[in-house]
Amino acid sequence: MAESPVKAFVCGHPVAHSRSPLIHRHWLASHRINGTYEAVDVAPEDFASFLRSIGEAGFRGGNVTIPHKEAAFSLVDDADDAASKIGAINTVWIDNNRLIGTNTDWSGFAANLDAAASDWDRVESAMILGAGGAARAILYALIKRGVPDIRIVNRTRERADALAEEFSTSSASRITVFDWSSLTNALRDAEMLINTTSIGMDGNESEVPDLEPLSSAALITDIVYVPLETPLLKAARRRELKVVDGLGMLLHQAVPGFEKWFGVRPDVTAELRNLVIADMDNGQ
Ligand code: NAP
């Protein structure tokens, strides 16, 4: 009898926009793996029962996306250091009947920069714009890679204060919060700027900060990848600064999950990137 396929999923609400099926199915096909990867729309009130019954449903594991990442953290049997510090889980798997979770947003962010701008983590100072869920993962990555001077600016200052306070206790990095109105000061001589806010998702350039105070060798990255060339990245290119877009983070964060469920560590290739860009261009 033929072996049944290994099953994995992405669950979110809504989930139709997720590009994870495209990514994982591409890897399943290119590695000729007998597996499936499906998108499951799960409403918040159904999420706990969904996650608790993935083993019975025959899944080996899956991805968890908005709005379930924080809930997943409170539901797993075990979470690693990254997930515990970030307080959110985007990748789960079953091991000996236990549900295990991790967060691969931080490692996807770091791996993308490793591939596109090696030595990025030798910067002395970096500024994070935003203090939401994704900013937590980026802050974890910067601390993990030993960036000494980390600055955070968020529209809602209290959120940035809380984030800095929480991470400062377990970090050798100096984490400083600036007011939204002091953005220029926060950018002064910074060697890296990471946007984690939805600024620019509508293509509006008027909200882009003035990049003049940045170091001329600064690296600019945006984790927003729709549009791929955000207004921030456009402005940075005009100033001839180094630029890395956010699509690579999405591709790289998918690698550890695929390896866990299907047993093969896949590569992030230009072919995969082009596949996702073509899908985005089709407005899917
Ligand atoms: P979130 O928790 O809702 O946080 C949103 C952040 O954006 C907050 O800091 C918020 O500030 C700020 N913000 C929203 N609208 C703003 C505006 N008009 N002006 C200034 N600041 C504004 O969202 P998230 O989970 O962190 O995700 C943020 C973005 O990252 C999303 O677009 C998401 O798709 C993207 N992302 C990409 C990847 C990837 O793989 N490339 C991975 C994860 C997330 P306040 O605190 O003041 O509201």
Residues whose N, C-alpha, C, O or C-beta is under 5 A from the ligand:
A	BS01	NAP	G130 A131 G132 G133 A134 A135 N154 R155 T156 R159 T196 T197 S198 I223 V224 G246 M249 L250
